[in-house]
């Protein structure tokens, strides 16, 4: 085995961790893969023998790559991010755990949190993700954002306040989450408006991202309030029969598929026995790029 092969093997030991970092930075599974590949290219061109802490080095490098991608994304975007945008979901069968994927799913980040992360400035997002989610010291993050350690700490602090103010602590018990999701789906299938309202928090938010090409009732939308969200659920009750309960970003959610074709993925945030947020990805182009294990 030559030196390149040895280095590649060492890199593969860190791939899952690096993808987890990149996914939280970018909210896109495809872009996360690109960032990890770019990190490998940077490692392959470096003096690897001089790197004392390979894991730490790779983490900061993938962070820098993601920061550049976020800044490039922001410069290309003429308008602010649409309020209906839903990040790529990570989907797993409820009854199956793939050990090789556990690094990606460890301390899973919910779609509600990823939506908030999309509102942060790139440097704020980097500081928060690397420090608060992966315990990277501010002294190591500071050179990446080209600021002092103290200023980097302030970046993370601002991001933390935004995150804590916008993302309620969800129900940690998957069994209780499932009870609520099952009740919601049963009410939708039965067309029971009052039962739907009962399982929804009064201030529930539904965010549906159908992409730019879908119009009509299925178009992208942001809906607030239990009764308006219940009305939306009834509009699409005919699809409830195809629903599968799955894990969406570590929380109980719903996948809709017909004849093996993915139609939508819904992340659900449950707090104190009621649904406070629904995040639906129904963009055909983006769904086509997902490979959920639940369809295997």
DRENDO-1510 file (C-alpha; in Angstrom, 1 decimal, always signed):
<recs>
REC; n; res; u; v; w
REC; 1; UNK; +0.0; +0.0; +0.0 .
REC; 2; UNK; +1.5; +3.3; -1.1 .
REC; 3; UNK; +1.4; +6.6; +0.8 .
REC; 4; UNK; -1.6; +7.9; -1.1 .
REC; 5; UNK; -3.6; +4.8; -0.2 .
REC; 6; UNK; -2.6; +5.1; +3.4 .
REC; 7; UNK; -3.7; +8.7; +3.5 .
REC; 8; UNK; -7.0; +7.8; +1.8 .
REC; 9; UNK; -7.7; +5.2; +4.4 .
REC; 10; UNK; -7.0; +7.7; +7.2 .
REC; 11; UNK; -9.3; +10.2; +5.5 .
REC; 12; UNK; -12.1; +7.6; +5.2 .
REC; 13; UNK; -12.0; +7.2; +9.0 .
REC; 14; UNK; -13.1; +10.8; +9.2 .
REC; 15; UNK; -15.6; +11.0; +6.3 .
REC; 16; UNK; -18.7; +10.5; +8.3 .
REC; 17; UNK; -17.8; +13.2; +10.8 .
REC; 18; UNK; -16.9; +15.6; +7.9 .
REC; 19; UNK; -20.2; +15.0; +6.2 .
REC; 20; UNK; -22.0; +15.7; +9.4 .
REC; 21; UNK; -20.2; +19.0; +9.7 .
REC; 22; UNK; -20.8; +19.9; +6.1 .
REC; 23; UNK; -24.5; +19.0; +6.2 .
REC; 24; UNK; -25.1; +21.2; +9.2 .
REC; 25; UNK; -23.2; +24.0; +7.5 .
REC; 26; UNK; -24.9; +23.7; +4.1 .
REC; 27; UNK; -28.3; +22.0; +4.6 .
REC; 28; UNK; -27.7; +20.2; +1.4 .
REC; 29; UNK; -26.7; +16.5; +1.2 .
REC; 30; UNK; -25.2; +16.9; -2.3 .
REC; 31; UNK; -23.3; +20.0; -1.4 .
REC; 32; UNK; -22.0; +18.3; +1.7 .
REC; 33; UNK; -20.6; +15.5; -0.4 .
REC; 34; UNK; -18.9; +18.1; -2.6 .
REC; 35; UNK; -17.4; +19.8; +0.4 .
REC; 36; UNK; -16.0; +16.5; +1.7 .
REC; 37; UNK; -14.5; +15.7; -1.6 .
REC; 38; UNK; -12.9; +19.1; -1.8 .
REC; 39; UNK; -11.5; +18.6; +1.7 .
REC; 40; UNK; -9.9; +15.3; +0.5 .
REC; 41; UNK; -8.3; +17.1; -2.5 .
REC; 42; UNK; -6.8; +19.7; -0.2 .
REC; 43; UNK; -5.5; +17.0; +2.1 .
REC; 44; UNK; -4.0; +15.0; -0.9 .
REC; 45; UNK; -2.1; +18.2; -2.0 .
REC; 46; UNK; -0.8; +19.0; +1.5 .
REC; 47; UNK; +2.1; +17.8; +3.6 .
REC; 48; UNK; +0.1; +15.3; +5.6 .
REC; 49; UNK; +3.1; +14.2; +7.6 .
REC; 50; UNK; +3.3; +17.6; +9.2 .
REC; 51; UNK; -0.3; +17.5; +10.4 .
REC; 52; UNK; -0.3; +16.6; +14.1 .
REC; 53; UNK; -4.1; +16.4; +14.6 .
REC; 54; UNK; -5.6; +15.1; +11.4 .
REC; 55; UNK; -9.2; +15.1; +12.7 .
REC; 56; UNK; -9.0; +18.7; +13.8 .
REC; 57; UNK; -7.2; +19.8; +10.6 .
REC; 58; UNK; -9.9; +18.2; +8.5 .
REC; 59; UNK; -12.7; +19.7; +10.5 .
REC; 60; UNK; -11.4; +23.2; +10.1 .
REC; 61; UNK; -10.7; +22.7; +6.4 .
REC; 62; UNK; -14.2; +21.4; +5.6 .
REC; 63; UNK; -15.5; +24.3; +7.6 .
REC; 64; UNK; -13.5; +26.7; +5.5 .
REC; 65; UNK; -14.7; +25.0; +2.3 .
REC; 66; UNK; -18.3; +25.3; +3.5 .
REC; 67; UNK; -17.8; +28.9; +4.4 .
REC; 68; UNK; -16.6; +29.7; +0.9 .
REC; 69; UNK; -19.6; +27.8; -0.6 .
REC; 70; UNK; -22.1; +29.7; +1.6 .
REC; 71; UNK; -20.5; +33.0; +0.6 .
REC; 72; UNK; -20.6; +32.1; -3.0 .
REC; 73; UNK; -24.3; +31.0; -2.6 .
REC; 74; UNK; -25.1; +34.3; -1.0 .
REC; 75; UNK; -23.4; +36.3; -3.7 .
REC; 76; UNK; -25.3; +34.5; -6.4 .
REC; 77; UNK; -28.7; +34.9; -4.7 .
REC; 78; UNK; -30.3; +38.2; -5.7 .
REC; 79; UNK; -33.2; +37.9; -3.2 .
REC; 80; UNK; -33.1; +36.8; +0.4 .
REC; 81; UNK; -33.8; +33.1; +1.0 .
REC; 82; UNK; -37.4; +32.2; +0.5 .
REC; 83; UNK; -39.3; +31.7; +3.8 .
REC; 84; UNK; -40.7; +28.5; +2.4 .
REC; 85; UNK; -37.3; +26.9; +1.9 .
REC; 86; UNK; -36.9; +23.5; +3.5 .
REC; 87; UNK; -33.3; +22.0; +3.7 .
REC; 88; UNK; -32.6; +18.4; +2.5 .
REC; 89; UNK; -34.0; +15.9; +4.9 .
REC; 90; UNK; -32.0; +12.9; +6.2 .
REC; 91; UNK; -34.4; +9.9; +6.0 .
REC; 92; UNK; -34.2; +6.6; +7.8 .
REC; 93; UNK; -36.6; +3.7; +8.4 .
REC; 94; UNK; -37.9; +3.9; +12.0 .
REC; 95; UNK; -37.0; +0.3; +12.6 .
REC; 96; UNK; -33.6; +0.2; +11.0 .
REC; 97; UNK; -30.3; +1.8; +12.0 .
REC; 98; UNK; -27.3; +1.7; +9.7 .
REC; 99; UNK; -24.1; +1.6; +11.9 .
REC; 100; UNK; -22.0; +3.1; +9.1 .
REC; 101; UNK; -24.3; +6.2; +9.1 .
REC; 102; UNK; -24.5; +6.7; +12.8 .
REC; 103; UNK; -21.9; +9.5; +12.8 .
REC; 104; UNK; -24.0; +11.5; +10.5 .
REC; 105; UNK; -27.1; +11.0; +12.6 .
REC; 106; UNK; -25.5; +11.3; +16.0 .
REC; 107; UNK; -27.0; +14.3; +17.8 .
REC; 108; UNK; -29.3; +14.7; +14.8 .
REC; 109; UNK; -30.2; +18.2; +13.8 .
REC; 110; UNK; -33.8; +18.7; +13.1 .
REC; 111; UNK; -35.2; +20.5; +10.1 .
REC; 112; UNK; -36.5; +23.3; +12.3 .
REC; 113; UNK; -33.0; +24.1; +13.4 .
REC; 114; UNK; -31.6; +23.8; +9.9 .
REC; 115; UNK; -34.2; +26.4; +8.7 .
REC; 116; UNK; -33.0; +28.8; +11.4 .
REC; 117; UNK; -29.3; +28.2; +10.4 .
REC; 118; UNK; -30.2; +29.3; +6.9 .
REC; 119; UNK; -31.0; +32.7; +8.2 .
REC; 120; UNK; -27.5; +33.2; +9.8 .
REC; 121; UNK; -24.6; +35.0; +8.2 .
REC; 122; UNK; -22.1; +32.5; +6.8 .
REC; 123; UNK; -19.4; +33.3; +9.5 .
REC; 124; UNK; -22.1; +33.1; +12.3 .
REC; 125; UNK; -23.2; +29.7; +11.0 .
REC; 126; UNK; -19.6; +28.4; +10.9 .
REC; 127; UNK; -18.8; +29.6; +14.4 .
REC; 128; UNK; -22.0; +28.2; +15.8 .
REC; 129; UNK; -21.8; +24.8; +14.0 .
REC; 130; UNK; -18.1; +24.2; +14.7 .
REC; 131; UNK; -18.2; +25.3; +18.3 .
REC; 132; UNK; -21.6; +24.5; +19.6 .
REC; 133; UNK; -22.2; +21.3; +17.7 .
REC; 134; UNK; -18.7; +19.9; +17.3 .
REC; 135; UNK; -16.8; +21.6; +20.2 .
REC; 136; UNK; -14.1; +23.1; +18.1 .
REC; 137; UNK; -12.2; +25.8; +20.1 .
REC; 138; UNK; -12.7; +29.4; +19.1 .
REC; 139; UNK; -9.0; +29.7; +18.7 .
REC; 140; UNK; -9.1; +27.2; +15.9 .
REC; 141; UNK; -12.2; +28.8; +14.3 .
REC; 142; UNK; -10.9; +32.3; +14.4 .
REC; 143; UNK; -8.4; +32.0; +11.5 .
REC; 144; UNK; -11.1; +30.5; +9.3 .
REC; 145; UNK; -13.4; +33.5; +9.7 .
REC; 146; UNK; -10.4; +35.9; +9.8 .
REC; 147; UNK; -11.3; +37.4; +13.1 .
REC; 148; UNK; -10.0; +37.4; +16.7 .
REC; 149; UNK; -11.0; +34.6; +19.0 .
REC; 150; UNK; -13.1; +37.1; +21.0 .
REC; 151; UNK; -14.9; +38.3; +17.9 .
REC; 152; UNK; -15.5; +34.7; +16.8 .
REC; 153; UNK; -17.0; +34.0; +20.2 .
REC; 154; UNK; -19.4; +36.9; +19.7 .
REC; 155; UNK; -20.4; +35.4; +16.3 .
REC; 156; UNK; -21.3; +32.2; +17.9 .
REC; 157; UNK; -23.1; +34.0; +20.7 .
REC; 158; UNK; -25.3; +35.9; +18.3 .
REC; 159; UNK; -26.1; +32.8; +16.4 .
REC; 160; UNK; -26.9; +30.9; +19.6 .
REC; 161; UNK; -29.4; +33.6; +20.6 .
REC; 162; UNK; -31.1; +33.4; +17.2 .
REC; 163; UNK; -31.3; +29.6; +17.4 .
REC; 164; UNK; -32.6; +29.4; +21.0 .
REC; 165; UNK; -35.2; +32.0; +20.3 .
REC; 166; UNK; -36.6; +30.2; +17.2 .
REC; 167; UNK; -36.3; +26.5; +17.9 .
REC; 168; UNK; -38.3; +25.0; +20.8 .
REC; 169; UNK; -36.9; +21.9; +22.5 .
REC; 170; UNK; -38.7; +19.0; +20.9 .
REC; 171; UNK; -40.1; +15.9; +22.6 .
REC; 172; UNK; -37.0; +13.6; +23.1 .
REC; 173; UNK; -39.1; +10.3; +23.3 .
REC; 174; UNK; -39.6; +8.8; +19.9 .
REC; 175; UNK; -42.5; +6.7; +21.1 .
REC; 176; UNK; -44.3; +9.9; +22.2 .
REC; 177; UNK; -43.5; +11.6; +19.0 .
REC; 178; UNK; -44.9; +8.7; +17.1 .
REC; 179; UNK; -48.2; +8.8; +19.1 .
REC; 180; UNK; -48.7; +12.4; +18.1 .
REC; 181; UNK; -47.7; +11.9; +14.4 .
REC; 182; UNK; -50.0; +8.8; +14.2 .
REC; 183; UNK; -52.9; +10.9; +15.7 .
REC; 184; UNK; -52.3; +13.6; +13.1 .
REC; 185; UNK; -52.2; +11.1; +10.2 .
REC; 186; UNK; -55.3; +9.3; +11.5 .
REC; 187; UNK; -57.2; +12.5; +11.7 .
REC; 188; UNK; -56.1; +13.5; +8.2 .
REC; 189; UNK; -57.2; +10.1; +6.7 .
REC; 190; UNK; -60.5; +10.4; +8.4 .
REC; 191; UNK; -61.0; +14.0; +7.4 .
REC; 192; UNK; -61.6; +14.9; +11.1 .
REC; 193; UNK; -60.9; +18.7; +11.2 .
REC; 194; UNK; -61.4; +19.0; +15.0 .
REC; 195; UNK; -59.1; +16.1; +15.7 .
REC; 196; UNK; -56.4; +17.7; +13.5 .
REC; 197; UNK; -56.8; +21.0; +15.3 .
REC; 198; UNK; -56.5; +19.2; +18.7 .
REC; 199; UNK; -53.1; +17.7; +17.9 .
REC; 200; UNK; -51.7; +21.0; +16.5 .
REC; 201; UNK; -50.3; +23.8; +18.6 .
REC; 202; UNK; -52.3; +27.0; +18.2 .
REC; 203; UNK; -49.2; +28.7; +16.7 .
REC; 204; UNK; -48.1; +25.8; +14.6 .
REC; 205; UNK; -46.1; +26.7; +11.4 .
REC; 206; UNK; -46.3; +24.7; +8.2 .
REC; 207; UNK; -43.5; +25.3; +5.7 .
REC; 208; UNK; -44.0; +23.5; +2.3 .
REC; 209; UNK; -41.2; +23.7; -0.3 .
REC; 210; UNK; -42.4; +22.5; -3.7 .
REC; 211; UNK; -39.8; +24.2; -5.8 .
REC; 212; UNK; -40.2; +26.9; -8.4 .
REC; 213; UNK; -42.1; +24.8; -11.0 .
REC; 214; UNK; -45.0; +23.5; -8.9 .
REC; 215; UNK; -48.1; +25.8; -8.9 .
REC; 216; UNK; -51.7; +25.7; -7.7 .
REC; 217; UNK; -52.7; +24.2; -4.3 .
REC; 218; UNK; -49.5; +22.3; -4.2 .
REC; 219; UNK; -47.3; +25.4; -4.6 .
REC; 220; UNK; -44.7; +26.4; -1.9 .
REC; 221; UNK; -46.3; +28.1; +1.1 .
REC; 222; UNK; -46.0; +29.2; +4.7 .
REC; 223; UNK; -49.0; +28.7; +6.8 .
REC; 224; UNK; -49.5; +29.6; +10.5 .
REC; 225; UNK; -52.1; +28.6; +13.0 .
REC; 226; UNK; -53.8; +25.4; +13.9 .
REC; 227; UNK; -57.0; +25.9; +11.8 .
REC; 228; UNK; -55.3; +27.0; +8.6 .
REC; 229; UNK; -52.8; +24.1; +8.9 .
REC; 230; UNK; -55.6; +21.7; +9.5 .
REC; 231; UNK; -57.3; +22.9; +6.4 .
REC; 232; UNK; -54.2; +22.3; +4.4 .
REC; 233; UNK; -54.0; +18.8; +5.8 .
REC; 234; UNK; -57.5; +18.1; +4.6 .
REC; 235; UNK; -56.8; +19.4; +1.1 .
REC; 236; UNK; -54.2; +16.6; +0.7 .
REC; 237; UNK; -56.0; +13.9; +2.7 .
REC; 238; UNK; -56.1; +11.6; -0.3 .
REC; 239; UNK; -52.3; +11.2; -0.1 .
REC; 240; UNK; -52.4; +10.2; +3.6 .
REC; 241; UNK; -53.1; +6.6; +2.6 .
REC; 242; UNK; -49.6; +6.4; +1.0 .
REC; 243; UNK; -47.8; +7.8; +4.2 .
REC; 244; UNK; -45.0; +5.9; +5.9 .
REC; 245; UNK; -43.8; +6.8; +9.3 .
REC; 246; UNK; -40.0; +7.3; +9.2 .
REC; 247; UNK; -37.2; +9.1; +11.0 .
REC; 248; UNK; -36.6; +12.5; +9.4 .
REC; 249; UNK; -33.5; +14.1; +10.8 .
REC; 250; UNK; -33.7; +12.0; +13.9 .
REC; 251; UNK; -37.4; +12.8; +14.6 .
REC; 252; UNK; -40.5; +10.9; +13.7 .
REC; 253; UNK; -41.8; +12.2; +10.4 .
REC; 254; UNK; -43.7; +11.1; +7.3 .
REC; 255; UNK; -42.7; +10.0; +3.9 .
REC; 256; UNK; -45.2; +9.8; +1.0 .
REC; 257; UNK; -44.3; +7.5; -1.9 .
REC; 258; UNK; -46.3; +5.8; -4.7 .
REC; 259; UNK; -44.9; +2.9; -6.7 .
REC; 260; UNK; -41.5; +3.6; -5.2 .
REC; 261; UNK; -41.6; +7.2; -6.3 .
REC; 262; UNK; -40.9; +9.7; -3.5 .
REC; 263; UNK; -43.7; +12.4; -3.5 .
REC; 264; UNK; -42.9; +14.3; -0.3 .
REC; 265; UNK; -41.1; +14.2; +3.0 .
REC; 266; UNK; -42.5; +15.8; +6.1 .
REC; 267; UNK; -40.4; +16.6; +9.2 .
REC; 268; UNK; -42.5; +17.1; +12.4 .
REC; 269; UNK; -41.6; +18.9; +15.6 .
REC; 270; UNK; -43.5; +17.8; +18.6 .
REC; 271; UNK; -43.5; +19.8; +21.9 .
REC; 272; UNK; -45.6; +18.9; +24.9 .
REC; 273; UNK; -47.8; +16.5; +23.0 .
REC; 274; UNK; -48.7; +18.8; +20.1 .
REC; 275; UNK; -47.2; +19.6; +16.7 .
REC; 276; UNK; -45.5; +23.0; +16.6 .
REC; 277; UNK; -43.9; +22.8; +13.2 .
REC; 278; UNK; -44.3; +20.8; +9.9 .
REC; 279; UNK; -41.5; +21.0; +7.3 .
REC; 280; UNK; -42.5; +19.5; +3.9 .
REC; 281; UNK; -40.1; +19.0; +1.0 .
REC; 282; UNK; -42.1; +18.3; -2.2 .
REC; 283; UNK; -39.8; +19.7; -4.8 .
REC; 284; UNK; -39.6; +16.9; -7.5 .
REC; 285; UNK; -36.1; +17.8; -8.6 .
REC; 286; UNK; -34.6; +17.7; -5.1 .
REC; 287; UNK; -36.6; +14.6; -4.1 .
REC; 288; UNK; -35.2; +12.8; -7.1 .
REC; 289; UNK; -31.7; +13.3; -5.6 .
REC; 290; UNK; -32.6; +11.8; -2.2 .
REC; 291; UNK; -32.0; +8.1; -1.6 .
REC; 292; UNK; -34.0; +7.3; +1.5 .
REC; 293; UNK; -33.5; +3.9; +3.0 .
REC; 294; UNK; -37.2; +3.6; +3.7 .
REC; 295; UNK; -37.8; +2.9; +0.0 .
REC; 296; UNK; -35.2; +0.1; -0.2 .
</recs>
